[in-house]
Amino acid sequence: MINDVNSSGTAVAQSVIENTFEFMTPWVIVDGRKTALPGMASGSATGINERGDVVGGRGVPAS
C-alpha cells in the first residue's frame, strides 16, 4: 500500500502482513529501492517531504 509520493517520485508505504495495525511493516522507496522505515518495528509511514524524508508515522518503535 502506497501512502504518499512526493513530486520527485519518492514513495512511502507499508507492507500489510495481516489486517491489523500491529502487523504492518513500514518502508520507503528511494531510487527504486525498498528500505524499512528506520526505528519502527511495525506501523505505518504517513508522509514524505520533497527531499524524500519520512515526516510522519505511527506505530511501534523498534526495541
N, CA, C and O atoms as a Maestro MAE file, in Angstrom:
{
 s_m_m2io_version
 :::
 2.0.0
}

f_m_ct {
 s_m_title
 :::
 protein
 m_atom[252] {
  # First column is atom index #
  i_m_mmod_type
  r_m_x_coord
  r_m_y_coord
  r_m_z_coord
  i_m_residue_number
  s_m_chain_name
  s_m_pdb_residue_name
  s_m_pdb_atom_name
  i_m_atomic_number
  :::
  1 25 0.840 -1.163 0.000 1 A "MET " " N  " 7
  2 3 0.000 0.000 0.000 1 A "MET " " CA " 6
  3 2 0.893 1.236 0.000 1 A "MET " " C  " 6
  4 15 1.722 1.402 0.894 1 A "MET " " O  " 8
  5 25 0.730 2.093 -0.985 2 A "ILE " " N  " 7
  6 3 1.490 3.340 -1.048 2 A "ILE " " CA " 6
  7 2 0.685 4.421 -0.333 2 A "ILE " " C  " 6
  8 15 -0.487 4.634 -0.644 2 A "ILE " " O  " 8
  9 25 1.310 5.099 0.621 3 A "ASN " " N  " 7
  10 3 0.634 6.153 1.372 3 A "ASN " " CA " 6
  11 2 0.832 7.527 0.758 3 A "ASN " " C  " 6
  12 15 -0.069 8.363 0.823 3 A "ASN " " O  " 8
  13 25 1.987 7.781 0.165 4 A "ASP " " N  " 7
  14 3 2.276 9.123 -0.321 4 A "ASP " " CA " 6
  15 2 3.417 9.048 -1.323 4 A "ASP " " C  " 6
  16 15 4.289 8.187 -1.207 4 A "ASP " " O  " 8
  17 25 3.420 9.940 -2.304 5 A "VAL " " N  " 7
  18 3 4.520 10.070 -3.258 5 A "VAL " " CA " 6
  19 2 4.783 11.562 -3.425 5 A "VAL " " C  " 6
  20 15 3.857 12.338 -3.662 5 A "VAL " " O  " 8
  21 25 6.058 11.965 -3.300 6 A "ASN " " N  " 7
  22 3 6.352 13.389 -3.464 6 A "ASN " " CA " 6
  23 2 6.563 13.729 -4.934 6 A "ASN " " C  " 6
  24 15 6.479 12.852 -5.794 6 A "ASN " " O  " 8
  25 25 6.837 14.995 -5.225 7 A "SER " " N  " 7
  26 3 6.967 15.424 -6.618 7 A "SER " " CA " 6
  27 2 8.161 14.819 -7.323 7 A "SER " " C  " 6
  28 15 8.205 14.798 -8.553 7 A "SER " " O  " 8
  29 25 9.137 14.324 -6.564 8 A "SER " " N  " 7
  30 3 10.299 13.663 -7.158 8 A "SER " " CA " 6
  31 2 10.054 12.186 -7.417 8 A "SER " " C  " 6
  32 15 10.915 11.499 -7.966 8 A "SER " " O  " 8
  33 25 8.884 11.695 -7.024 9 A "GLY " " N  " 7
  34 3 8.564 10.295 -7.252 9 A "GLY " " CA " 6
  35 2 8.998 9.371 -6.136 9 A "GLY " " C  " 6
  36 15 8.934 8.153 -6.297 9 A "GLY " " O  " 8
  37 25 9.443 9.914 -4.999 10 A "THR " " N  " 7
  38 3 9.803 9.081 -3.858 10 A "THR " " CA " 6
  39 2 8.528 8.694 -3.128 10 A "THR " " C  " 6
  40 15 7.683 9.542 -2.840 10 A "THR " " O  " 8
  41 25 8.394 7.405 -2.831 11 A "ALA " " N  " 7
  42 3 7.170 6.908 -2.211 11 A "ALA " " CA " 6
  43 2 7.411 6.470 -0.785 11 A "ALA " " C  " 6
  44 15 8.532 6.122 -0.414 11 A "ALA " " O  " 8
  45 25 6.357 6.488 0.014 12 A "VAL " " N  " 7
  46 3 6.379 5.942 1.354 12 A "VAL " " CA " 6
  47 2 5.173 5.011 1.471 12 A "VAL " " C  " 6
  48 15 4.086 5.323 0.986 12 A "VAL " " O  " 8
  49 25 5.380 3.866 2.120 13 A "ALA " " N  " 7
  50 3 4.329 2.861 2.108 13 A "ALA " " CA " 6
  51 2 4.472 1.907 3.273 13 A "ALA " " C  " 6
  52 15 5.315 2.093 4.150 13 A "ALA " " O  " 8
  53 25 3.626 0.872 3.269 14 A "GLN " " N  " 7
  54 3 3.775 -0.195 4.238 14 A "GLN " " CA " 6
  55 2 3.349 -1.507 3.612 14 A "GLN " " C  " 6
  56 15 2.510 -1.535 2.712 14 A "GLN " " O  " 8
  57 25 3.931 -2.593 4.094 15 A "SER " " N  " 7
  58 3 3.518 -3.936 3.707 15 A "SER " " CA " 6
  59 2 2.582 -4.438 4.788 15 A "SER " " C  " 6
  60 15 2.931 -4.407 5.968 15 A "SER " " O  " 8
  61 25 1.412 -4.895 4.412 16 A "VAL " " N  " 7
  62 3 0.444 -5.383 5.385 16 A "VAL " " CA " 6
  63 2 0.506 -6.902 5.416 16 A "VAL " " C  " 6
  64 15 0.169 -7.564 4.434 16 A "VAL " " O  " 8
  65 25 0.939 -7.456 6.547 17 A "ILE " " N  " 7
  66 3 1.046 -8.902 6.704 17 A "ILE " " CA " 6
  67 2 -0.304 -9.481 7.110 17 A "ILE " " C  " 6
  68 15 -0.736 -10.506 6.582 17 A "ILE " " O  " 8
  69 25 -0.952 -8.825 8.038 18 A "GLU " " N  " 7
  70 3 -2.297 -9.202 8.453 18 A "GLU " " CA " 6
  71 2 -3.122 -7.933 8.489 18 A "GLU " " C  " 6
  72 15 -2.578 -6.829 8.455 18 A "GLU " " O  " 8
  73 25 -4.417 -8.086 8.557 19 A "ASN " " N  " 7
  74 3 -5.292 -6.920 8.514 19 A "ASN " " CA " 6
  75 2 -5.431 -6.260 9.884 19 A "ASN " " C  " 6
  76 15 -6.536 -5.921 10.309 19 A "ASN " " O  " 8
  77 25 -4.310 -6.081 10.566 20 A "THR " " N  " 7
  78 3 -4.301 -5.355 11.828 20 A "THR " " CA " 6
  79 2 -3.118 -4.407 11.830 20 A "THR " " C  " 6
  80 15 -2.099 -4.673 11.192 20 A "THR " " O  " 8
  81 25 -3.250 -3.312 12.540 21 A "PHE " " N  " 7
  82 3 -2.206 -2.293 12.595 21 A "PHE " " CA " 6
  83 2 -0.883 -2.862 13.088 21 A "PHE " " C  " 6
  84 15 0.175 -2.460 12.605 21 A "PHE " " O  " 8
  85 25 -0.923 -3.793 14.045 22 A "GLU " " N  " 7
  86 3 0.294 -4.299 14.669 22 A "GLU " " CA " 6
  87 2 1.174 -5.086 13.703 22 A "GLU " " C  " 6
  88 15 2.365 -5.256 13.960 22 A "GLU " " O  " 8
  89 25 0.612 -5.565 12.601 23 A "PHE " " N  " 7
  90 3 1.383 -6.405 11.695 23 A "PHE " " CA " 6
  91 2 1.719 -5.713 10.379 23 A "PHE " " C  " 6
  92 15 1.964 -6.376 9.371 23 A "PHE " " O  " 8
  93 25 1.731 -4.393 10.387 24 A "MET " " N  " 7
  94 3 2.171 -3.644 9.213 24 A "MET " " CA " 6
  95 2 3.660 -3.347 9.334 24 A "MET " " C  " 6
  96 15 4.136 -2.998 10.415 24 A "MET " " O  " 8
  97 25 4.389 -3.481 8.253 25 A "THR " " N  " 7
  98 3 5.809 -3.155 8.237 25 A "THR " " CA " 6
  99 2 6.012 -1.916 7.373 25 A "THR " " C  " 6
  100 15 5.820 -1.986 6.159 25 A "THR " " O  " 8
  101 25 6.393 -0.782 7.960 26 A "PRO " " N  " 7
  102 3 6.551 0.437 7.183 26 A "PRO " " CA " 6
  103 2 7.864 0.453 6.408 26 A "PRO " " C  " 6
  104 15 8.876 -0.061 6.886 26 A "PRO " " O  " 8
  105 25 7.850 1.034 5.228 27 A "TRP " " N  " 7
  106 3 9.055 1.126 4.422 27 A "TRP " " CA " 6
  107 2 8.953 2.309 3.483 27 A "TRP " " C  " 6
  108 15 7.867 2.841 3.249 27 A "TRP " " O  " 8
  109 25 10.083 2.712 2.949 28 A "VAL " " N  " 7
  110 3 10.128 3.777 1.957 28 A "VAL " " CA " 6
  111 2 10.775 3.247 0.687 28 A "VAL " " C  " 6
  112 15 11.565 2.303 0.718 28 A "VAL " " O  " 8
  113 25 10.424 3.876 -0.435 29 A "ILE " " N  " 7
  114 3 11.063 3.566 -1.705 29 A "ILE " " CA " 6
  115 2 11.881 4.788 -2.094 29 A "ILE " " C  " 6
  116 15 11.326 5.861 -2.328 29 A "ILE " " O  " 8
  117 25 13.195 4.628 -2.165 30 A "VAL " " N  " 7
  118 3 14.094 5.702 -2.563 30 A "VAL " " CA " 6
  119 2 14.954 5.179 -3.699 30 A "VAL " " C  " 6
  120 15 15.610 4.146 -3.564 30 A "VAL " " O  " 8
  121 25 14.950 5.890 -4.820 31 A "ASP " " N  " 7
  122 3 15.697 5.462 -6.009 31 A "ASP " " CA " 6
  123 2 15.364 4.026 -6.393 31 A "ASP " " C  " 6
  124 15 16.242 3.258 -6.785 31 A "ASP " " O  " 8
  125 25 14.090 3.674 -6.276 32 A "GLY " " N  " 7
  126 3 13.643 2.350 -6.692 32 A "GLY " " CA " 6
  127 2 13.960 1.228 -5.729 32 A "GLY " " C  " 6
  128 15 13.727 0.062 -6.049 32 A "GLY " " O  " 8
  129 25 14.485 1.548 -4.560 33 A "ARG " " N  " 7
  130 3 14.838 0.514 -3.582 33 A "ARG " " CA " 6
  131 2 13.925 0.591 -2.368 33 A "ARG " " C  " 6
  132 15 13.672 1.672 -1.835 33 A "ARG " " O  " 8
  133 25 13.436 -0.559 -1.941 34 A "LYS " " N  " 7
  134 3 12.571 -0.643 -0.768 34 A "LYS " " CA " 6
  135 2 13.432 -0.735 0.482 34 A "LYS " " C  " 6
  136 15 14.286 -1.615 0.585 34 A "LYS " " O  " 8
  137 25 13.213 0.173 1.438 35 A "THR " " N  " 7
  138 3 14.003 0.236 2.660 35 A "THR " " CA " 6
  139 2 13.069 0.361 3.849 35 A "THR " " C  " 6
  140 15 12.128 1.155 3.823 35 A "THR " " O  " 8
  141 25 13.326 -0.426 4.901 36 A "ALA " " N  " 7
  142 3 12.493 -0.350 6.101 36 A "ALA " " CA " 6
  143 2 12.576 1.038 6.714 36 A "ALA " " C  " 6
  144 15 13.627 1.679 6.680 36 A "ALA " " O  " 8
  145 25 11.468 1.497 7.273 37 A "LEU " " N  " 7
  146 3 11.443 2.791 7.934 37 A "LEU " " CA " 6
  147 2 12.286 2.726 9.194 37 A "LEU " " C  " 6
  148 15 12.002 1.918 10.077 37 A "LEU " " O  " 8
  149 25 13.321 3.559 9.302 38 A "PRO " " N  " 7
  150 3 14.237 3.468 10.442 38 A "PRO " " CA " 6
  151 2 13.528 3.638 11.781 38 A "PRO " " C  " 6
  152 15 12.676 4.514 11.936 38 A "PRO " " O  " 8
  153 25 13.882 2.806 12.733 39 A "GLY " " N  " 7
  154 3 13.389 2.937 14.089 39 A "GLY " " CA " 6
  155 2 11.995 2.418 14.342 39 A "GLY " " C  " 6
  156 15 11.485 2.548 15.455 39 A "GLY " " O  " 8
  157 25 11.356 1.825 13.331 40 A "MET " " N  " 7
  158 3 9.992 1.357 13.501 40 A "MET " " CA " 6
  159 2 9.923 -0.154 13.326 40 A "MET " " C  " 6
  160 15 10.399 -0.691 12.326 40 A "MET " " O  " 8
  161 25 9.327 -0.840 14.302 41 A "ALA " " N  " 7
  162 3 9.160 -2.286 14.212 41 A "ALA " " CA " 6
  163 2 7.900 -2.635 13.436 41 A "ALA " " C  " 6
  164 15 7.873 -3.616 12.693 41 A "ALA " " O  " 8
  165 25 6.860 -1.833 13.611 42 A "SER " " N  " 7
  166 3 5.615 -2.036 12.881 42 A "SER " " CA " 6
  167 2 4.851 -0.728 12.881 42 A "SER " " C  " 6
  168 15 5.182 0.197 13.623 42 A "SER " " O  " 8
  169 25 3.841 -0.656 12.056 43 A "GLY " " N  " 7
  170 3 3.050 0.560 11.988 43 A "GLY " " CA " 6
  171 2 2.910 1.041 10.565 43 A "GLY " " C  " 6
  172 15 3.001 0.243 9.631 43 A "GLY " " O  " 8
  173 25 2.693 2.322 10.379 44 A "SER " " N  " 7
  174 3 2.532 2.852 9.034 44 A "SER " " CA " 6
  175 2 3.298 4.153 8.877 44 A "SER " " C  " 6
  176 15 3.367 4.962 9.803 44 A "SER " " O  " 8
  177 25 3.864 4.347 7.713 45 A "ALA " " N  " 7
  178 3 4.527 5.593 7.356 45 A "ALA " " CA " 6
  179 2 3.476 6.462 6.679 45 A "ALA " " C  " 6
  180 15 2.767 5.995 5.788 45 A "ALA " " O  " 8
  181 25 3.369 7.711 7.090 46 A "THR " " N  " 7
  182 3 2.229 8.504 6.641 46 A "THR " " CA " 6
  183 2 2.549 9.659 5.708 46 A "THR " " C  " 6
  184 15 1.642 10.161 5.045 46 A "THR " " O  " 8
  185 25 3.788 10.100 5.625 47 A "GLY " " N  " 7
  186 3 4.090 11.231 4.760 47 A "GLY " " CA " 6
  187 2 5.554 11.293 4.392 47 A "GLY " " C  " 6
  188 15 6.400 10.662 5.026 47 A "GLY " " O  " 8
  189 25 5.841 12.066 3.352 48 A "ILE " " N  " 7
  190 3 7.222 12.202 2.897 48 A "ILE " " CA " 6
  191 2 7.401 13.603 2.326 48 A "ILE " " C  " 6
  192 15 6.504 14.123 1.662 48 A "ILE " " O  " 8
  193 25 8.557 14.217 2.582 49 A "ASN " " N  " 7
  194 3 8.758 15.579 2.089 49 A "ASN " " CA " 6
  195 2 9.456 15.580 0.733 49 A "ASN " " C  " 6
  196 15 9.721 14.519 0.165 49 A "ASN " " O  " 8
  197 25 9.755 16.774 0.213 50 A "GLU " " N  " 7
  198 3 10.337 16.886 -1.127 50 A "GLU " " CA " 6
  199 2 11.744 16.315 -1.226 50 A "GLU " " C  " 6
  200 15 12.201 16.012 -2.328 50 A "GLU " " O  " 8
  201 25 12.441 16.160 -0.111 51 A "ARG " " N  " 7
  202 3 13.784 15.565 -0.122 51 A "ARG " " CA " 6
  203 2 13.739 14.051 0.008 51 A "ARG " " C  " 6
  204 15 14.771 13.386 -0.083 51 A "ARG " " O  " 8
  205 25 12.545 13.506 0.220 52 A "GLY " " N  " 7
  206 3 12.434 12.063 0.381 52 A "GLY " " CA " 6
  207 2 12.507 11.609 1.820 52 A "GLY " " C  " 6
  208 15 12.626 10.412 2.083 52 A "GLY " " O  " 8
  209 25 12.438 12.552 2.774 53 A "ASP " " N  " 7
  210 3 12.474 12.185 4.185 53 A "ASP " " CA " 6
  211 2 11.076 11.850 4.673 53 A "ASP " " C  " 6
  212 15 10.116 12.544 4.338 53 A "ASP " " O  " 8
  213 25 10.955 10.788 5.465 54 A "VAL " " N  " 7
  214 3 9.679 10.471 6.088 54 A "VAL " " CA " 6
  215 2 9.394 11.515 7.157 54 A "VAL " " C  " 6
  216 15 10.220 11.747 8.039 54 A "VAL " " O  " 8
  217 25 8.240 12.137 7.082 55 A "VAL " " N  " 7
  218 3 7.920 13.215 8.007 55 A "VAL " " CA " 6
  219 2 6.755 12.890 8.937 55 A "VAL " " C  " 6
  220 15 6.409 13.703 9.794 55 A "VAL " " O  " 8
  221 25 6.156 11.739 8.785 56 A "GLY " " N  " 7
  222 3 5.075 11.337 9.673 56 A "GLY " " CA " 6
  223 2 5.029 9.840 9.781 56 A "GLY " " C  " 6
  224 15 5.396 9.133 8.842 56 A "GLY " " O  " 8
  225 25 4.585 9.351 10.907 57 A "GLY " " N  " 7
  226 3 4.462 7.913 11.074 57 A "GLY " " CA " 6
  227 2 3.758 7.593 12.368 57 A "GLY " " C  " 6
  228 15 3.621 8.447 13.244 57 A "GLY " " O  " 8
  229 25 3.319 6.374 12.480 58 A "ARG " " N  " 7
  230 3 2.710 5.913 13.720 58 A "ARG " " CA " 6
  231 2 3.017 4.437 13.828 58 A "ARG " " C  " 6
  232 15 3.134 3.752 12.812 58 A "ARG " " O  " 8
  233 25 3.148 3.945 15.029 59 A "GLY " " N  " 7
  234 3 3.425 2.527 15.158 59 A "GLY " " CA " 6
  235 2 4.196 2.184 16.398 59 A "GLY " " C  " 6
  236 15 4.191 2.921 17.384 59 A "GLY " " O  " 8
  237 25 4.861 1.049 16.334 60 A "VAL " " N  " 7
  238 3 5.595 0.502 17.464 60 A "VAL " " CA " 6
  239 2 7.079 0.726 17.233 60 A "VAL " " C  " 6
  240 15 7.623 0.210 16.258 60 A "VAL " " O  " 8
  241 25 7.761 1.487 18.107 61 A "PRO " " N  " 7
  242 3 9.205 1.690 17.928 61 A "PRO " " CA " 6
  243 2 9.982 0.380 18.038 61 A "PRO " " C  " 6
  244 15 9.609 -0.511 18.801 61 A "PRO " " O  " 8
  245 25 11.047 0.275 17.280 62 A "ALA " " N  " 7
  246 3 11.920 -0.901 17.377 62 A "ALA " " CA " 6
  247 2 12.613 -0.892 18.726 62 A "ALA " " C  " 6
  248 15 12.999 0.164 19.227 62 A "ALA " " O  " 8
  249 25 12.772 -2.071 19.315 63 A "SER " " N  " 7
  250 3 13.426 -2.132 20.630 63 A "SER " " CA " 6
  251 2 14.892 -2.474 20.483 63 A "SER " " C  " 6
  252 15 15.606 -2.570 21.481 63 A "SER " " O  " 8
  :::
 }
 m_bond[251] {
  # First column is bond index #
  i_m_from
  i_m_to
  i_m_order
  :::
  1 1 2 1
  2 2 3 1
  3 3 4 2
  4 3 5 1
  5 5 6 1
  6 6 7 1
  7 7 8 2
  8 7 9 1
  9 9 10 1
  10 10 11 1
  11 11 12 2
  12 11 13 1
  13 13 14 1
  14 14 15 1
  15 15 16 2
  16 15 17 1
  17 17 18 1
  18 18 19 1
  19 19 20 2
  20 19 21 1
  21 21 22 1
  22 22 23 1
  23 23 24 2
  24 23 25 1
  25 25 26 1
  26 26 27 1
  27 27 28 2
  28 27 29 1
  29 29 30 1
  30 30 31 1
  31 31 32 2
  32 31 33 1
  33 33 34 1
  34 34 35 1
  35 35 36 2
  36 35 37 1
  37 37 38 1
  38 38 39 1
  39 39 40 2
  40 39 41 1
  41 41 42 1
  42 42 43 1
  43 43 44 2
  44 43 45 1
  45 45 46 1
  46 46 47 1
  47 47 48 2
  48 47 49 1
  49 49 50 1
  50 50 51 1
  51 51 52 2
  52 51 53 1
  53 53 54 1
  54 54 55 1
  55 55 56 2
  56 55 57 1
  57 57 58 1
  58 58 59 1
  59 59 60 2
  60 59 61 1
  61 61 62 1
  62 62 63 1
  63 63 64 2
  64 63 65 1
  65 65 66 1
  66 66 67 1
  67 67 68 2
  68 67 69 1
  69 69 70 1
  70 70 71 1
  71 71 72 2
  72 71 73 1
  73 73 74 1
  74 74 75 1
  75 75 76 2
  76 75 77 1
  77 77 78 1
  78 78 79 1
  79 79 80 2
  80 79 81 1
  81 81 82 1
  82 82 83 1
  83 83 84 2
  84 83 85 1
  85 85 86 1
  86 86 87 1
  87 87 88 2
  88 87 89 1
  89 89 90 1
  90 90 91 1
  91 91 92 2
  92 91 93 1
  93 93 94 1
  94 94 95 1
  95 95 96 2
  96 95 97 1
  97 97 98 1
  98 98 99 1
  99 99 100 2
  100 99 101 1
  101 101 102 1
  102 102 103 1
  103 103 104 2
  104 103 105 1
  105 105 106 1
  106 106 107 1
  107 107 108 2
  108 107 109 1
  109 109 110 1
  110 110 111 1
  111 111 112 2
  112 111 113 1
  113 113 114 1
  114 114 115 1
  115 115 116 2
  116 115 117 1
  117 117 118 1
  118 118 119 1
  119 119 120 2
  120 119 121 1
  121 121 122 1
  122 122 123 1
  123 123 124 2
  124 123 125 1
  125 125 126 1
  126 126 127 1
  127 127 128 2
  128 127 129 1
  129 129 130 1
  130 130 131 1
  131 131 132 2
  132 131 133 1
  133 133 134 1
  134 134 135 1
  135 135 136 2
  136 135 137 1
  137 137 138 1
  138 138 139 1
  139 139 140 2
  140 139 141 1
  141 141 142 1
  142 142 143 1
  143 143 144 2
  144 143 145 1
  145 145 146 1
  146 146 147 1
  147 147 148 2
  148 147 149 1
  149 149 150 1
  150 150 151 1
  151 151 152 2
  152 151 153 1
  153 153 154 1
  154 154 155 1
  155 155 156 2
  156 155 157 1
  157 157 158 1
  158 158 159 1
  159 159 160 2
  160 159 161 1
  161 161 162 1
  162 162 163 1
  163 163 164 2
  164 163 165 1
  165 165 166 1
  166 166 167 1
  167 167 168 2
  168 167 169 1
  169 169 170 1
  170 170 171 1
  171 171 172 2
  172 171 173 1
  173 173 174 1
  174 174 175 1
  175 175 176 2
  176 175 177 1
  177 177 178 1
  178 178 179 1
  179 179 180 2
  180 179 181 1
  181 181 182 1
  182 182 183 1
  183 183 184 2
  184 183 185 1
  185 185 186 1
  186 186 187 1
  187 187 188 2
  188 187 189 1
  189 189 190 1
  190 190 191 1
  191 191 192 2
  192 191 193 1
  193 193 194 1
  194 194 195 1
  195 195 196 2
  196 195 197 1
  197 197 198 1
  198 198 199 1
  199 199 200 2
  200 199 201 1
  201 201 202 1
  202 202 203 1
  203 203 204 2
  204 203 205 1
  205 205 206 1
  206 206 207 1
  207 207 208 2
  208 207 209 1
  209 209 210 1
  210 210 211 1
  211 211 212 2
  212 211 213 1
  213 213 214 1
  214 214 215 1
  215 215 216 2
  216 215 217 1
  217 217 218 1
  218 218 219 1
  219 219 220 2
  220 219 221 1
  221 221 222 1
  222 222 223 1
  223 223 224 2
  224 223 225 1
  225 225 226 1
  226 226 227 1
  227 227 228 2
  228 227 229 1
  229 229 230 1
  230 230 231 1
  231 231 232 2
  232 231 233 1
  233 233 234 1
  234 234 235 1
  235 235 236 2
  236 235 237 1
  237 237 238 1
  238 238 239 1
  239 239 240 2
  240 239 241 1
  241 241 242 1
  242 242 243 1
  243 243 244 2
  244 243 245 1
  245 245 246 1
  246 246 247 1
  247 247 248 2
  248 247 249 1
  249 249 250 1
  250 250 251 1
  251 251 252 2
  :::
 }
}
